[in-house]
Amino acid sequence: MTDHPSPCAKHRDFGDCELELMAERFDVGSPRFAKAPARARDDSSVVIAVDHSACILCDRCMRGCNDIKNNQVIGRMGKGSPPRSPST
């Protein structure tokens, strides 16, 4: 929940964000970690809008696009923690 906008647009508009519902169910309180800088929403495609700040790396969008529809047009890039620099 640290990097998830709360309430996110889906939860605010429809009340059915799975992540926020799970956080409520398990009484997840304030995050322990610092929030990452927000990423902009990507509306460049006519068929899919991507809210990078709401992404939790579940890969559902990639599975739907690549495995179910076999479009092979989306993937993951620049997500997760930055790589550590090698220690000297």
N, C-alpha and C positions, 0 to 999 in steps of 0.2 A: 504493500500500500504506500510505501514511501514515495515512489515516483508516479503513482496513479493520481490523476486529478480527482479530487473528491469534493462534491459529487461530480462524476463525469457527466457528459452530455446525455449518454444513454440512460444513466440512472436518474438524472434530473428529469428527463423528458418521459421516460417509460417505467422507471422503477425496477428494471430487470437486468442491471449489470451483475453478472455472475460473481465477479471479484468483490464488489462492494457488498453483495448479499452474504457471501462467505465471511467477509470481515465482520459484518454485523452478527452473523450466527455464532462466530467464535470469539466475539467480544474483543476484537483487535483494537487496541488503543492507539496512542500516539506512536509514530514511527521512531525507531532508535537511530536511524541513519539519516544523513543529510540528503536533502532532495537534489536530484540532478537538474541541470538547467533544462528548461522546457524546450521542446522541439516544435517547430511549426507544423500546422496541419497541411497536408499535401492534397490539393484539389486539382492537380494537373491532368488527371485522367477523367474521361467522360464516363467510365464505368465503375470506378471505385474511388472513394475518398478515404484517405489514411490519416488518422489522428495519432501521430507518433508518440505523443505524450501519454496516450492511453494504452499503448502496447505493453503487454506483459510477457512477450516472447513465447506465447502459447503455440504459435505456428499454425493456427487454424486457418488463417487467410491463405497461407502458402499451400496447405493441404487441400483446401477447397479449390484453389486456382490450378494447382499443378497436378494433384492426384485425382481429384474428382472430375474437374472440367478439362484436364489435360491441356491447359493453355501455356504453361511454362513461362509466364511473363512476370511473376513477382518472386522476390527472394528477400533474404535478410542481409542488411549491411549496416555497419556502424552502430550496432546495438550491444548492450551489455557493458560491463566495466572496461575501462581502458586497460590495455596490456601493461604489465609491470615492466619497468626497465631492469635489465640484468644487473645484478649486484656485482660490484668489483672486488 
